[in-house]
Amino acid sequence: GPLECCECPDCFDKHTLLHLACNHHAPPFIIRDLIEVYPLAAFKMDCMNRYPLHVAAQSGAPEIIIDILIDRNPKAAECVDWKGRTPLYLLFEDYKWKKEAFGKELKSTMLCTVKMLCESAPNSVLIEVDEVSVIEKAIELELDINLLRILQNTSQRNLKAAQKASMKEMNTAIIQRHQGKAIFNLIVGNIGKNNMKQ
């Protein structure tokens, strides 16, 4: 399409203007206009398997941009790029550079962005890259305690949900095994009765 005109210096493929706009902190009205003109842009990946949401998170885009992109393509929040990183994970990449570039406003932006990404893709908290989880990365960067609590609470909810699902599967398996035995006994019993009649 006409809006897939940014040539990538790494792969020489064409990527969307939305990726470029997210990378360079275009104002919200530009992001909205690009999505309005080319609605599929939020669903396109670049050469590193990143949706615009990944690019926005990695570049430290303000929460309003993250919100617009999640609203347009919520599934992108749980997708991983070519290195196995979700938008939540990418949010913590290059943190020192972001801190220098955005100063104090980064703290509130990150808090809001983490909340949005955790709500959209709670399982992304559990993803590890090179055996380092999102929570470990946040601790290593000495991030705000409120941000750590959001990650921790999301992680605990995930683990409880997984345990509940596991128990349900186990109970279903037990019930199916008992039903299987009951059917087997019924069949064996009927065969026995039929043999006795003959």
Summary of the structure (lengths in Angstrom):
residues: 198
radius of gyration: 24.6
end to end distance: 78.0
largest distance: 90.8
contacts: 576
relative contact order: 0.08
helix: 70%
strand: 4%
